[in-house]
Amino acid sequence: MRTTTLTSKQLGLLFNRVFKIRGRDRMAIMIDLPHGKFPDSKDWAWLRKTARQWRDSYPRSGEFAMERVVVLVYPATGNGNLPEQVAVCNFEFDPGSAVELRYIQTREALAEYNIVLAMTNFSVTVVLKALAKELGFRGATMPGFTEAMMPGLFLDYEMVARRVGVVHALLSRAVGAKVRFETKSGEKHDLFFDLRFNKAQASTGRYTEDGEVGNFPSGEAYIAPYVGKRPPSKPSRTSGIWPVMYPGGLVLFWVEGGRMVGTVNDDDVSREAWKPFAEEPGRSWIAELGLGVLDGQPVGGLLWDEKLEGIHIARGLSAHGGEITKNDFNDPNKAQHVDVIYTGGRQVIGSETLQFAVGVAVTLVFRNGNMRTIMVDGKYVDGLF
């Protein structure tokens, strides 16, 4: 039976495993609120309710007790940013709208806490990573967390951390990665990622040091490929063909110099698929290569699905440590980071899951010219871990 409500004991154990509770910790749980531009949904309402339950049920005494646990709320921004102000909500009433609350400066509010947990509909991971280094808190982000992801809270995160550590170490040493997509008919498409100059990142689901922030549940290593936008300003080697399944059929995108430059085929599906990139070229940058390590099935939620065994490739805004920012978009309001996930014979983009009967292999290239294949047919090779 799926657990949808956590007891006080479960919450204490869970948060200690993620954050290593230090006794006089103060925690802020952040939630974003729906409004006219961003209407409510069943999953979003459940997430806010769960945040309240966790605040109310967190142990007030014992080894995992904290000095204070509050909920900070703000109107959803929908663009990865935090607003200038947030409000402390005591839930003596259920906030019907953002304007009913008393707001204080976001930076001032967060400075009061040394643990921040963002249980938000829209991701604020990037901005909290930056604020954590400045203000000294540790934190976790759970963008779009749903009831179907609850089992992910109880994984063996020591094992997850070990697996992520192995993949992260290999990505950190590599200067390139070749991803081969192979259809059942034997047709092959290769996409090369330039891994020079940017640092690989690890998201383990454990954030015990001040300044650390990452997703939870988690289990991935990832890197923003070099696209030539920062020193040493060399041409990006990221190039090849990127196959993406659409409801109308398979689209093959040409990639050169770190960005998508067009489609291989000139059919109706390909022309329609290319329209958003022609409208806003910033969407075409290759933003991330990620490798998940968790066992499980996709649930139609990015937070969980991208951590499953397989790969994900993103376009648009760079992943943490990358080069592409909102300033690289003609219209900064259209800046976005979109992941395409390949796991278990499926492709997932947002809540849309499509069958994608294509084998995915990953081979890393190292500075001395050596190569190592770490994934075949969407599975890590035996002995890697």
VODRENGU-971356 format. One line per field, with one value per residue (C-alpha): residue number from 1; residue in one letter; chain; x, y, z. Coordinates in pm, 1 decimal. Layout:
% residues N
n <- [NUM/...]
res <- [a/...]
chain <- [A/...]
u <- [X/...]
v <- [Y/...]
w <- [Z/...]
***
This chain:
% residues 385
n <- [1/2/3/4/5/6/7/8/9/10/11/12/13/14/15/16/17/18/19/20/21/22/23/24/25/26/27/28/29/30/31/32/33/34/35/36/37/38/39/40/41/42/43/44/45/46/47/48/49/50/51/52/53/54/55/56/57/58/59/60/61/62/63/64/65/66/67/68/69/70/71/72/73/74/75/76/77/78/79/80/81/82/83/84/85/86/87/88/89/90/91/92/93/94/95/96/97/98/99/100/101/102/103/104/105/106/107/108/109/110/111/112/113/114/115/116/117/118/119/120/121/122/123/124/125/126/127/128/129/130/131/132/133/134/135/136/137/138/139/140/141/142/143/144/145/146/147/148/149/150/151/152/153/154/155/156/157/158/159/160/161/162/163/164/165/166/167/168/169/170/171/172/173/174/175/176/177/178/179/180/181/182/183/184/185/186/187/188/189/190/191/192/193/194/195/196/197/198/199/200/201/202/203/204/205/206/207/208/209/210/211/212/213/214/215/216/217/218/219/220/221/222/223/224/225/226/227/228/229/230/231/232/233/234/235/236/237/238/239/240/241/242/243/244/245/246/247/248/249/250/251/252/253/254/255/256/257/258/259/260/261/262/263/264/265/266/267/268/269/270/271/272/273/274/275/276/277/278/279/280/281/282/283/284/285/286/287/288/289/290/291/292/293/294/295/296/297/298/299/300/301/302/303/304/305/306/307/308/309/310/311/312/313/314/315/316/317/318/319/320/321/322/323/324/325/326/327/328/329/330/331/332/333/334/335/336/337/338/339/340/341/342/343/344/345/346/347/348/349/350/351/352/353/354/355/356/357/358/359/360/361/362/363/364/365/366/367/368/369/370/371/372/373/374/375/376/377/378/379/380/381/382/383/384/385]
res <- [m/r/t/t/t/l/t/s/k/q/l/g/l/l/f/n/r/v/f/k/i/r/g/r/d/r/m/a/i/m/i/d/l/p/h/g/k/f/p/d/s/k/d/w/a/w/l/r/k/t/a/r/q/w/r/d/s/y/p/r/s/g/e/f/a/m/e/r/v/v/v/l/v/y/p/a/t/g/n/g/n/l/p/e/q/v/a/v/c/n/f/e/f/d/p/g/s/a/v/e/l/r/y/i/q/t/r/e/a/l/a/e/y/n/i/v/l/a/m/t/n/f/s/v/t/v/v/l/k/a/l/a/k/e/l/g/f/r/g/a/t/m/p/g/f/t/e/a/m/m/p/g/l/f/l/d/y/e/m/v/a/r/r/v/g/v/v/h/a/l/l/s/r/a/v/g/a/k/v/r/f/e/t/k/s/g/e/k/h/d/l/f/f/d/l/r/f/n/k/a/q/a/s/t/g/r/y/t/e/d/g/e/v/g/n/f/p/s/g/e/a/y/i/a/p/y/v/g/k/r/p/p/s/k/p/s/r/t/s/g/i/w/p/v/m/y/p/g/g/l/v/l/f/w/v/e/g/g/r/m/v/g/t/v/n/d/d/d/v/s/r/e/a/w/k/p/f/a/e/e/p/g/r/s/w/i/a/e/l/g/l/g/v/l/d/g/q/p/v/g/g/l/l/w/d/e/k/l/e/g/i/h/i/a/r/g/l/s/a/h/g/g/e/i/t/k/n/d/f/n/d/p/n/k/a/q/h/v/d/v/i/y/t/g/g/r/q/v/i/g/s/e/t/l/q/f/a/v/g/v/a/v/t/l/v/f/r/n/g/n/m/r/t/i/m/v/d/g/k/y/v/d/g/l/f]
chain <- [A/A/A/A/A/A/A/A/A/A/A/A/A/A/A/A/A/A/A/A/A/A/A/A/A/A/A/A/A/A/A/A/A/A/A/A/A/A/A/A/A/A/A/A/A/A/A/A/A/A/A/A/A/A/A/A/A/A/A/A/A/A/A/A/A/A/A/A/A/A/A/A/A/A/A/A/A/A/A/A/A/A/A/A/A/A/A/A/A/A/A/A/A/A/A/A/A/A/A/A/A/A/A/A/A/A/A/A/A/A/A/A/A/A/A/A/A/A/A/A/A/A/A/A/A/A/A/A/A/A/A/A/A/A/A/A/A/A/A/A/A/A/A/A/A/A/A/A/A/A/A/A/A/A/A/A/A/A/A/A/A/A/A/A/A/A/A/A/A/A/A/A/A/A/A/A/A/A/A/A/A/A/A/A/A/A/A/A/A/A/A/A/A/A/A/A/A/A/A/A/A/A/A/A/A/A/A/A/A/A/A/A/A/A/A/A/A/A/A/A/A/A/A/A/A/A/A/A/A/A/A/A/A/A/A/A/A/A/A/A/A/A/A/A/A/A/A/A/A/A/A/A/A/A/A/A/A/A/A/A/A/A/A/A/A/A/A/A/A/A/A/A/A/A/A/A/A/A/A/A/A/A/A/A/A/A/A/A/A/A/A/A/A/A/A/A/A/A/A/A/A/A/A/A/A/A/A/A/A/A/A/A/A/A/A/A/A/A/A/A/A/A/A/A/A/A/A/A/A/A/A/A/A/A/A/A/A/A/A/A/A/A/A/A/A/A/A/A/A/A/A/A/A/A/A/A/A/A/A/A/A/A/A/A/A/A/A/A/A/A/A/A/A/A/A/A/A/A/A/A/A/A/A/A/A]
u <- [0.0/136.6/220.9/77.4/112.5/432.1/441.1/646.8/904.9/925.8/975.8/1253.3/1436.3/1384.6/1509.9/1805.5/1905.8/1885.3/2017.5/2189.5/1994.8/2217.2/1986.1/1913.4/1837.3/1564.1/1381.4/1172.6/942.7/865.7/549.9/429.1/64.8/-158.9/-313.5/-476.7/-176.7/-105.7/-429.1/-439.8/-427.5/-494.4/-124.1/-34.6/-305.4/-179.9/175.7/69.1/-135.7/163.2/391.7/148.0/126.6/504.2/528.2/255.8/384.4/758.0/884.7/890.4/1118.7/1377.6/1705.5/1573.0/1375.9/1446.2/1424.9/1166.5/980.7/779.6/616.4/707.4/463.6/470.3/271.9/408.7/645.8/658.7/1006.4/1252.7/1292.8/1187.4/992.9/1142.7/909.4/767.0/527.4/539.3/214.1/93.9/-203.4/-453.2/-640.5/-587.5/-449.8/-707.1/-488.9/-140.9/-258.2/-408.5/-64.7/192.5/515.9/880.6/1196.2/1289.1/1660.1/1584.6/1344.2/1579.6/1867.5/1673.6/1693.8/1974.4/1758.3/1534.3/1299.1/1125.8/803.5/700.4/513.2/775.3/1145.5/1360.3/1666.2/1906.6/1825.8/1837.6/2177.2/2309.3/2141.5/2263.4/2625.7/2562.0/2347.0/2493.8/2186.9/2158.0/1851.3/1655.4/1412.2/1109.3/959.8/639.5/664.0/354.5/192.1/326.9/683.5/640.6/828.3/1134.0/1164.1/1257.5/1533.5/1873.3/2041.0/2381.0/2366.7/2229.8/2519.5/2771.5/2624.7/2607.7/2965.5/3090.3/2913.5/3011.7/3378.2/3374.0/3195.4/3446.0/3739.7/3581.5/3630.8/3350.8/3057.2/2911.6/2547.0/2433.5/2065.9/2000.1/1662.5/1544.0/1607.1/1973.6/1960.6/2214.6/2227.7/2521.4/2522.5/2855.7/2875.0/3172.7/3249.8/3554.0/3571.0/3244.9/3221.0/3012.6/2758.1/2628.9/2279.1/2270.6/1965.6/2189.3/2273.7/2450.3/2694.6/2615.3/2579.4/2458.6/2125.8/1988.3/1679.8/1504.6/1426.5/1742.1/2005.5/2186.4/2514.1/2495.7/2695.0/2623.4/2811.8/3050.9/2888.8/3166.9/3007.2/3272.5/3656.4/3855.0/3591.1/3681.8/3432.6/3202.7/3240.3/2882.6/2733.8/2546.6/2186.4/1937.5/1626.3/1317.2/982.0/670.2/308.3/318.4/646.6/1023.2/1206.9/1583.7/1743.5/2079.9/2317.4/2626.1/2841.3/2645.0/2296.3/2019.6/2037.5/1754.8/1594.8/1724.5/1389.5/1156.7/822.5/517.6/612.0/967.0/857.3/604.4/860.8/1109.1/870.6/938.5/1314.5/1279.2/1061.8/1307.3/1661.3/1757.4/1554.8/1796.3/2107.3/2214.3/2188.1/2259.2/2360.3/2234.0/2257.4/2011.6/2079.1/1745.8/1536.3/1170.7/910.5/835.8/537.5/517.6/707.2/1052.4/1176.2/1150.8/1168.9/1505.4/1666.3/1572.1/1836.9/1894.0/1986.6/1829.1/1926.6/1809.8/1782.5/1754.9/1886.9/2201.9/2210.2/2405.2/2755.6/2672.8/2691.1/2341.5/2142.0/1826.9/2044.5/2102.3/1731.7/1578.7/1292.6/1408.1/1047.9/1067.3/1384.8/1333.3/1519.1/1342.3/1453.7/1401.4/1429.5/1513.1/1448.5/1323.0/1225.5/1028.0/1078.7/941.0/898.2/710.1/397.0/401.2/540.0/585.3/712.0/1059.3/1195.5/1550.0/1857.1/2070.4/2444.7/2687.5/3063.5/3290.0/3602.9/3902.2/4187.7/4439.5/4213.3/4087.2/3716.8/3484.4/3130.3/2923.8/2571.4/2431.6/2064.6/1972.3/2134.7/2465.2/2722.8/2789.8/3059.6/3033.0/2913.3]
v <- [0.0/342.2/568.9/917.7/1060.0/1047.0/1004.6/1221.8/943.0/889.2/1261.3/1283.4/986.2/1111.4/1464.9/1341.5/1114.0/1402.3/1692.0/1540.8/1731.8/1929.8/1998.8/2371.2/2373.4/2600.9/2484.8/2671.8/2472.5/2677.4/2643.3/2842.2/2940.1/2916.6/3233.1/3357.1/3295.9/2954.0/2770.4/2504.9/2130.6/1816.1/1735.5/2091.5/2104.2/1770.7/1905.9/2211.4/1990.7/1758.4/2052.0/2156.5/1801.4/1774.4/2106.9/2008.4/1654.3/1718.6/1602.0/1875.4/1676.0/1400.7/1367.1/1502.1/1797.7/2141.8/2481.5/2596.9/2472.0/2719.8/2738.2/3023.0/3092.7/3308.5/3345.2/3108.8/3269.3/2983.6/3080.5/2931.2/3251.9/3346.2/3670.1/3955.7/3877.2/3570.5/3529.5/3314.6/3118.8/2962.0/2788.3/2914.9/2980.1/2827.8/3108.4/3171.3/3411.3/3551.7/3906.9/3802.9/3736.1/3966.5/3959.5/4014.0/4024.9/3678.1/3711.0/3838.4/3549.6/3276.8/3416.6/3309.2/2937.1/2687.6/2425.7/2513.0/2259.3/2379.7/2180.2/2387.1/2326.0/2516.8/2448.2/2701.7/2475.3/2703.7/3015.8/2828.3/2682.0/3035.4/3166.6/2870.2/2953.9/3317.0/3268.5/2939.5/2715.3/2358.7/2252.2/2025.3/2099.2/1887.3/2058.3/1890.8/1617.3/1395.7/1118.2/863.6/961.6/889.0/554.7/749.0/901.7/566.4/448.1/341.8/675.7/548.9/309.4/586.8/811.2/539.7/488.7/860.0/893.0/638.9/808.0/1155.5/1057.0/925.4/1234.8/1456.6/1287.5/1270.7/1532.9/1398.2/1159.3/980.1/884.0/631.9/580.8/256.0/150.1/-210.1/-195.0/-113.5/256.3/446.0/811.6/953.3/1269.9/1387.1/1603.7/1829.9/1787.7/2014.5/2322.8/2266.3/2069.1/1757.7/1775.1/1508.3/1498.2/1228.2/1312.2/1389.2/1752.5/1762.5/2050.8/2421.1/2562.9/2234.0/2221.1/1959.8/1763.6/1516.1/1238.1/1219.4/1000.2/1146.2/1284.0/1549.5/1809.2/2110.7/2049.7/2319.3/2535.5/2790.1/3084.1/3127.3/3129.5/2977.5/3053.0/2757.6/2608.4/2356.3/1997.5/1914.9/1787.6/1506.1/1392.7/1400.4/1181.1/1298.1/1122.9/1334.0/1208.2/1235.6/1049.5/1063.7/1392.3/1399.4/1727.4/1838.2/1960.0/2167.4/2393.3/2318.8/2389.0/2248.9/2402.3/2227.7/1894.2/1615.9/1553.8/1803.2/1646.0/1791.2/1656.1/1791.0/2134.0/2165.0/2049.9/2313.6/2611.7/2683.9/2692.7/2921.7/3152.8/3159.5/3039.3/3033.3/2714.5/2531.5/2524.7/2181.6/2239.0/1912.6/1549.7/1362.3/1000.1/861.1/563.7/472.0/163.1/221.0/328.8/678.8/854.3/1157.7/1388.0/1527.5/1518.6/1137.6/1034.3/1195.7/1005.5/663.7/444.9/593.1/932.6/1271.3/1548.3/1903.9/2208.1/2579.1/2716.5/2535.5/2301.5/2419.7/2524.7/2583.7/2884.1/2957.0/3208.3/3410.3/3670.6/3422.5/3427.3/3692.5/3703.2/3625.8/3547.7/3244.5/3110.9/2751.0/2427.1/2128.7/1771.1/1479.7/1157.3/814.5/531.6/174.1/195.4/514.3/883.4/1131.8/1506.8/1668.2/1462.7/1305.1/951.4/786.8/444.5/483.7/147.0/271.6/142.6/406.2/356.6/595.8/594.4/838.5/980.4/1074.6/1317.7/1045.2/919.2/618.2/540.4/354.2/240.5/270.6/209.3/-28.5/-49.5/192.8/-12.1/37.3/-225.7/-503.6/-425.5/-46.0/-15.3]
w <- [0.0/-94.4/200.8/145.8/496.7/699.7/1074.9/1305.4/1339.9/963.7/903.0/1161.4/1012.6/656.7/717.6/920.9/632.1/385.1/594.4/902.4/1166.7/1404.6/1697.6/1673.3/1303.3/1169.6/856.7/603.1/375.2/63.2/-145.4/-444.6/-480.9/-788.5/-927.7/-1246.4/-1470.6/-1316.5/-1226.9/-958.9/-1024.7/-825.1/-791.2/-694.6/-427.1/-291.9/-274.8/-70.4/160.0/205.8/290.5/560.8/697.9/713.2/895.9/1142.4/1205.1/1228.6/1572.7/1836.2/2066.7/2046.7/1859.9/1528.6/1666.6/1524.4/1682.6/1432.6/1121.7/915.3/573.8/337.9/56.4/-255.3/-578.4/-842.1/-1089.6/-1341.4/-1463.3/-1214.5/-1015.7/-665.1/-617.9/-418.0/-127.2/48.5/340.9/652.3/662.3/987.1/819.3/1074.4/753.7/413.5/195.2/-70.8/-263.3/-238.6/-166.8/168.8/315.8/474.3/277.1/371.7/159.6/33.1/107.1/457.6/520.6/399.5/607.1/918.7/832.1/782.3/604.9/310.6/151.7/-165.9/-219.6/-518.5/-839.8/-1040.2/-992.9/-803.5/-783.1/-968.7/-767.4/-434.6/-524.5/-563.9/-247.3/-42.0/-117.7/-25.5/286.1/411.2/431.4/301.0/113.4/-116.4/-396.7/-486.5/-793.4/-907.1/-642.8/-662.1/-464.4/-715.1/-617.4/-244.3/-259.9/-375.3/-29.0/122.0/-111.2/15.8/-43.0/64.9/-230.7/-453.4/-349.8/-433.7/-780.8/-848.8/-728.1/-981.2/-1274.2/-1155.1/-1131.0/-1488.9/-1623.3/-1439.8/-1615.4/-1960.5/-2229.2/-2445.0/-2457.6/-2758.7/-2730.6/-2991.9/-3067.0/-3256.4/-3392.9/-3416.1/-3789.8/-3721.1/-3811.9/-3596.1/-3494.5/-3297.3/-3085.4/-2942.8/-2630.1/-2566.2/-2194.1/-2182.3/-1956.3/-1762.6/-1437.5/-1384.3/-1102.6/-863.1/-716.3/-449.6/-240.8/60.1/139.2/473.0/425.6/434.4/83.9/-68.9/-253.4/-490.9/-591.6/-366.0/-445.3/-649.1/-809.5/-1109.9/-1238.1/-1505.1/-1693.3/-1910.2/-2237.4/-2350.5/-2620.0/-2676.7/-2493.0/-2224.3/-2219.7/-2374.1/-2640.2/-2856.3/-3103.1/-2936.5/-3048.5/-2951.2/-3276.2/-3447.2/-3477.2/-3190.6/-3241.9/-3052.8/-3071.7/-3125.8/-3128.4/-3509.1/-3551.4/-3507.9/-3567.7/-3629.5/-3521.7/-3662.3/-3389.6/-3467.4/-3249.2/-2933.9/-3065.1/-3280.9/-3628.4/-3814.4/-3894.3/-4115.6/-4282.5/-4446.2/-4358.9/-4185.5/-3841.2/-3865.4/-3989.5/-3706.8/-3449.8/-3563.6/-3532.0/-3159.8/-3226.3/-3526.9/-3316.0/-3022.6/-3109.4/-2740.8/-2706.1/-2937.5/-2714.5/-2587.5/-2214.2/-2031.2/-2051.1/-1746.4/-1634.8/-1380.6/-1154.4/-992.3/-1056.6/-1130.0/-1382.7/-1513.1/-1355.2/-1584.3/-1348.3/-1423.8/-1063.3/-1058.2/-1422.5/-1501.3/-1211.0/-1353.8/-1514.6/-1857.7/-1993.3/-2033.2/-2271.5/-2216.9/-2439.1/-2361.1/-2032.9/-1922.8/-1628.4/-1321.7/-1420.0/-1786.5/-2013.4/-2142.6/-1938.9/-2000.9/-2170.9/-2453.8/-2542.8/-2767.2/-2519.1/-2162.5/-2068.6/-2298.2/-2136.2/-2029.0/-1965.0/-2122.7/-2053.9/-2291.0/-2090.0/-2234.3/-1989.7/-2016.7/-2383.4/-2325.6/-2392.7/-2139.9/-2191.0/-1903.5/-1842.8/-2190.6/-2211.5/-2552.0/-2649.1/-2799.1/-2911.7/-2963.8/-2784.2/-2613.6/-2559.9/-2390.9/-2450.3/-2265.8/-2426.4/-2209.0/-2257.1/-2346.2/-2623.7/-2429.6/-2446.9/-2210.6/-2279.8/-1963.3/-2096.3/-2357.9/-2458.2/-2182.7/-1904.3/-1727.3/-1817.2/-1566.6/-1316.0/-1340.8/-983.5]
***
